[in-house]
Amino acid sequence: MQLGLLASTHEVGRDYWLGSPSGLQRIELEIGPGDCGFLIQTALRHRETLYVGIEIRPSSVERVVARPTLPDNFRLLAADGRWIVLNLLAADSIDAYHIYFPDPWWKKRHHKRRLVTDEFAAAAASTLRCGGCVLLATDVAPLFEEIAEILERAGLVKEPWVRDAADPACSSYERKYRRQGRSFAQAIFRKVAAQGE
Ligand SMILES: C[S@@+](CC[C@H](N)C(=O)[O-])C[C@H]1O[C@@H](n2cnc3c(N)ncnc32)[C@H](O)[C@@H]1O
């Protein structure tokens, strides 16, 4: 990413992402991918899609980029995903956002640090292409309800989503919770019309 880009906003559109490798047709972003268990497995399976992780914790990023091989349709940015979505991405440019087990920030005074706020949801809705979606999973039931309300308020339409429990392409938290027999909630929130229609 060129530094000059950071001086201006909302410039990163599909041309930026889909330049290389050739043949890419879709862009999906995971915010807070941790060790990128979901993204890397999924990138190997869907070679026509660029999978971009945005992870704020440098130690997680360092562990992932130290791996000897990574799929060429996978990228990892060490950054605040919230900031990137709010400030950098072009409208109608992203096919899907994956948000899996976001930090709950339990204490009331820390709620403002939560990833999905009205401001974030509006930016996510605006940057999604029509038909694109936010895929959400969390084990924290009240947080799921809160995020669902926020995303619906931003105009995204909730759809049921049941993930295949045997799917190896899943995040570390999902794998851990399945092993422990813990339940979690999941749903898809779709952009069904261009904003303003
Ligand atoms: C509870 S972990 C879940 C990791 C992964 N999604 C999974 O399901 O295994 C939450 C992750 O989100 C990252 N994170 C929290 N806030 C973030 C932000 N604003 N931008 C990018 N990553 C963030 C944390 O560093 C952490 O890796």
The ligand as an SDF file (V2000), in Angstrom:
LIG
                    3D

 27 29  0  0  0  0  0  0  0  0999 V2000
  -11.4480  -13.0370   19.8740 C   0  0  0  0  0  0  0  0  0  0  0  0
  -10.2770  -12.9070   18.6040 S   0  0  0  0  0  0  0  0  0  0  0  0
  -11.0210  -13.8580   17.2620 C   0  0  0  0  0  0  0  0  0  0  0  0
  -10.0120  -14.2480   16.2200 C   0  0  0  0  0  0  0  0  0  0  0  0
  -10.5930  -14.9650   14.9780 C   0  0  0  0  0  0  0  0  0  0  0  0
  -11.5910  -14.1450   14.3070 N   0  0  0  0  0  0  0  0  0  0  0  0
  -11.1920  -16.2930   15.3340 C   0  0  0  0  0  0  0  0  0  0  0  0
  -12.4240  -16.4350   15.2390 O   0  0  0  0  0  0  0  0  0  0  0  0
  -10.4340  -17.2040   15.6710 O   0  0  0  0  0  0  0  0  0  0  0  0
  -10.5510  -11.2170   18.0510 C   0  0  0  0  0  0  0  0  0  0  0  0
   -9.4550  -10.7690   17.0960 C   0  0  0  0  0  0  0  0  0  0  0  0
   -9.8080   -9.4830   16.5960 O   0  0  0  0  0  0  0  0  0  0  0  0
   -8.6480   -8.6690   16.5850 C   0  0  0  0  0  0  0  0  0  0  0  0
   -9.1310   -7.2670   16.5710 N   0  0  0  0  0  0  0  0  0  0  0  0
   -9.8120   -6.6170   17.5570 C   0  0  0  0  0  0  0  0  0  0  0  0
  -10.1250   -5.3640   17.1700 N   0  0  0  0  0  0  0  0  0  0  0  0
   -9.6520   -5.2300   15.8890 C   0  0  0  0  0  0  0  0  0  0  0  0
   -9.6500   -4.1670   14.9480 C   0  0  0  0  0  0  0  0  0  0  0  0
  -10.2230   -2.9720   15.2250 N   0  0  0  0  0  0  0  0  0  0  0  0
   -9.0640   -4.3570   13.7410 N   0  0  0  0  0  0  0  0  0  0  0  0
   -8.4760   -5.5390   13.4520 C   0  0  0  0  0  0  0  0  0  0  0  0
   -8.4210   -6.5890   14.3240 N   0  0  0  0  0  0  0  0  0  0  0  0
   -9.0090   -6.4380   15.5080 C   0  0  0  0  0  0  0  0  0  0  0  0
   -7.9050   -9.1010   17.8260 C   0  0  0  0  0  0  0  0  0  0  0  0
   -6.5510   -8.7250   17.7920 O   0  0  0  0  0  0  0  0  0  0  0  0
   -8.1020  -10.6180   17.7460 C   0  0  0  0  0  0  0  0  0  0  0  0
   -7.1390  -11.2280   16.9230 O   0  0  0  0  0  0  0  0  0  0  0  0
  1  2  1  0
  2  3  1  0
  2 10  1  0
  3  4  1  0
  4  5  1  0
  5  6  1  0
  5  7  1  0
  7  8  2  0
  7  9  1  0
 10 11  1  0
 11 12  1  0
 11 26  1  0
 12 13  1  0
 13 14  1  0
 13 24  1  0
 14 15  1  0
 14 23  1  0
 15 16  2  0
 16 17  1  0
 17 18  1  0
 17 23  2  0
 18 19  1  0
 18 20  2  0
 20 21  1  0
 21 22  2  0
 22 23  1  0
 24 25  1  0
 24 26  1  0
 26 27  1  0
M  CHG  2   2   1   9  -1
M  END
$$$$
